[in-house]
Amino acid sequence: MQRTATIILIICALFTLTSAAFAGTPFPDVELKGQLTAEQKEYLGVTTDTFKVSDIKADYLFVEAFSMYCPICQRDAPKINELFEIVSKIDTSKSIKFIGLATGNTGFETAFYQKKYGVQFPLFEDADYVIHGALDEIGTPSFYVVRKTGSTLETLFFKEGEAKDKDVLLQAIKQATGLK
């Protein structure tokens, strides 16, 4: 029993250290390319399908790095969709924007994932793994909360791995952004 408690404590500490290790680090201002609808362009405050992360009109970003071929990402999709809906309803100032980065996926694969899993927020392809490389080749899924101040992007929260509980991610968003 004591050994089990020790293992659980170590796992919790590693999760906390992983999230804390990224807090305060710069988030890469990579070029994003996607097949955006007019509504998604308006949501992000952009006018083209290709732009940099810093061009998004938001104070904060919730970023999901995923792959169409990742079974955990597929399983998480309904939870992340629900998280998007919740944040969209309670963020009355519209200061938090969601984006998805499809690491290793073409435009076709990204659009297929978006349609199959009913993802309403904008997704961006990364067929050549440029974004994946800029993110230090993280595993999928990975989740970030990023503060945007002008063209400066700062990681406030990072989690790599399954979103077992959307409420944990919601709490991270609230804590990082001050959302009530």
TAZI-V179385 format. One record per pair of residues at least 12 apart in sequence whose C-alpha atoms are under 10 Angstrom apart, sorted by the first residue. I is the first residue (numbers start at 0). J is the second residue. If there is no record, write none. Layout:
i:j
I:J
I:J
This chain:
i:j
14:157
14:158
14:159
15:157
15:158
17:156
17:157
17:158
17:159
18:143
18:154
18:155
18:156
18:157
18:158
18:159
19:154
19:155
19:156
19:157
19:158
20:154
20:155
20:156
20:157
21:143
21:153
21:154
21:155
21:156
21:157
21:158
22:143
22:144
22:145
22:153
22:154
22:155
22:156
22:157
22:175
23:145
23:146
23:152
23:153
23:154
23:155
23:156
24:145
24:152
24:153
24:154
24:155
24:156
25:145
25:146
25:151
25:152
25:153
25:154
25:155
26:52
26:53
26:133
26:134
26:143
26:144
26:145
26:146
26:147
26:151
26:152
26:153
26:154
26:155
27:51
27:52
27:53
27:130
27:132
27:133
27:134
27:135
27:151
27:152
27:153
27:154
28:50
28:51
28:52
28:53
28:54
28:130
28:133
28:150
28:151
28:152
29:50
29:51
29:52
29:53
29:129
29:130
29:133
29:134
30:49
30:50
30:51
30:52
30:53
30:54
30:123
30:125
30:129
30:130
31:48
31:49
31:50
31:51
31:52
31:54
31:100
31:122
31:123
31:124
31:125
31:130
32:47
32:48
32:49
32:50
32:51
32:100
32:106
32:122
32:123
32:124
32:125
33:47
33:48
33:49
33:50
33:100
33:101
33:105
33:106
33:107
33:109
33:110
33:121
33:122
33:123
33:124
33:125
34:47
34:48
34:49
34:106
34:107
34:109
34:110
34:121
34:122
34:123
34:124
35:47
35:48
35:49
35:110
35:120
35:121
35:122
35:123
36:48
36:121
38:120
38:121
39:119
39:120
39:121
39:122
40:55
40:121
41:56
42:55
42:56
42:57
42:93
42:96
42:97
42:120
42:121
43:55
43:56
43:57
43:95
43:96
43:97
43:98
43:120
43:121
44:56
44:57
48:123
49:123
51:150
52:98
52:147
52:150
52:151
52:152
53:147
53:148
53:149
53:150
53:151
53:152
54:147
54:149
54:150
55:96
55:98
55:147
55:149
55:150
56:93
56:94
56:95
56:96
56:147
56:149
57:92
57:93
57:94
57:95
57:96
57:97
57:146
57:147
57:148
57:149
58:92
58:93
58:94
58:95
58:96
58:145
58:146
58:147
58:148
58:149
58:152
58:176
59:93
59:94
59:95
59:96
59:97
59:144
59:145
59:146
59:147
59:148
59:152
59:153
59:154
59:155
59:172
59:175
59:176
60:94
60:95
60:96
60:97
60:98
60:143
60:144
60:145
60:146
60:147
60:152
60:153
60:154
60:155
60:172
60:176
61:83
61:95
61:96
61:97
61:98
61:99
61:142
61:143
61:144
61:145
61:146
61:154
61:156
61:157
61:168
61:172
62:96
62:97
62:98
62:99
62:100
62:122
62:141
62:142
62:143
62:144
62:145
62:157
63:79
63:97
63:98
63:99
63:100
63:101
63:102
63:122
63:139
63:140
63:141
63:142
63:143
63:144
63:157
63:158
63:159
64:98
64:99
64:100
64:101
64:102
64:122
64:123
64:130
64:131
64:134
64:137
64:138
64:139
64:140
64:141
64:142
64:143
64:159
65:99
65:100
65:101
65:102
65:103
65:104
65:109
65:112
65:122
65:131
65:137
65:138
65:139
65:140
65:141
65:142
65:160
66:99
66:100
66:101
66:102
66:103
66:104
66:108
66:109
66:112
66:124
66:125
66:138
66:139
66:140
67:101
67:102
67:103
67:104
67:105
67:108
67:109
67:110
67:111
67:112
67:113
67:115
67:139
68:101
68:102
68:103
68:104
68:108
68:112
68:139
69:138
69:139
69:140
70:139
70:140
70:161
71:139
71:140
71:160
71:161
71:162
71:163
72:112
72:139
72:140
72:141
72:160
72:161
72:162
73:112
73:115
73:116
73:140
74:116
74:161
74:162
74:163
75:116
75:140
75:160
75:161
75:162
75:163
75:164
75:165
76:112
76:113
76:115
76:116
76:117
76:118
76:162
77:116
77:117
77:118
77:165
78:162
78:163
78:164
78:165
78:166
78:168
79:97
79:118
79:162
79:164
79:165
79:168
79:169
80:116
80:117
80:118
80:119
80:120
80:165
81:118
81:165
82:97
82:165
82:166
82:168
82:169
82:172
83:95
83:96
83:97
83:98
83:118
83:119
83:120
83:165
83:169
84:119
84:120
85:169
86:169
86:172
86:173
86:178
86:179
89:178
89:179
90:173
90:178
90:179
91:178
92:178
94:147
94:176
94:178
95:144
95:145
95:146
95:147
95:172
95:176
95:178
96:120
96:121
96:144
96:145
97:119
97:120
97:121
97:122
97:143
97:144
98:119
98:120
98:121
98:122
98:123
99:113
99:118
99:120
99:121
99:122
99:123
99:124
99:141
99:142
100:121
100:122
100:123
100:124
100:125
100:130
100:131
100:140
100:141
101:122
101:123
101:124
101:125
101:126
101:128
101:130
101:131
101:139
101:140
102:123
102:124
102:125
102:126
102:127
102:128
102:129
102:130
102:131
102:132
102:134
102:136
102:137
102:138
102:139
102:140
103:124
103:125
103:126
103:127
103:128
103:129
103:130
103:131
104:123
104:124
104:125
104:126
104:127
104:128
105:123
105:124
105:125
105:126
105:127
105:128
106:122
106:123
106:124
106:125
106:126
107:124
107:126
108:124
108:126
109:122
109:123
109:124
109:125
109:126
110:122
110:123
110:124
137:158
137:159
137:160
138:158
138:159
138:160
139:158
139:159
139:160
139:161
140:158
140:159
140:160
140:161
140:162
141:157
141:158
141:159
141:160
141:161
141:162
142:156
142:157
142:158
142:159
142:160
142:161
142:162
142:168
143:155
143:156
143:157
143:158
143:159
143:168
143:171
143:172
144:156
144:157
144:158
144:168
144:171
144:172
144:173
144:174
144:175
144:176
145:157
145:172
145:175
145:176
146:175
146:176
154:175
155:171
155:172
155:174
155:175
155:176
156:168
156:171
156:172
156:174
156:175
157:171
158:171
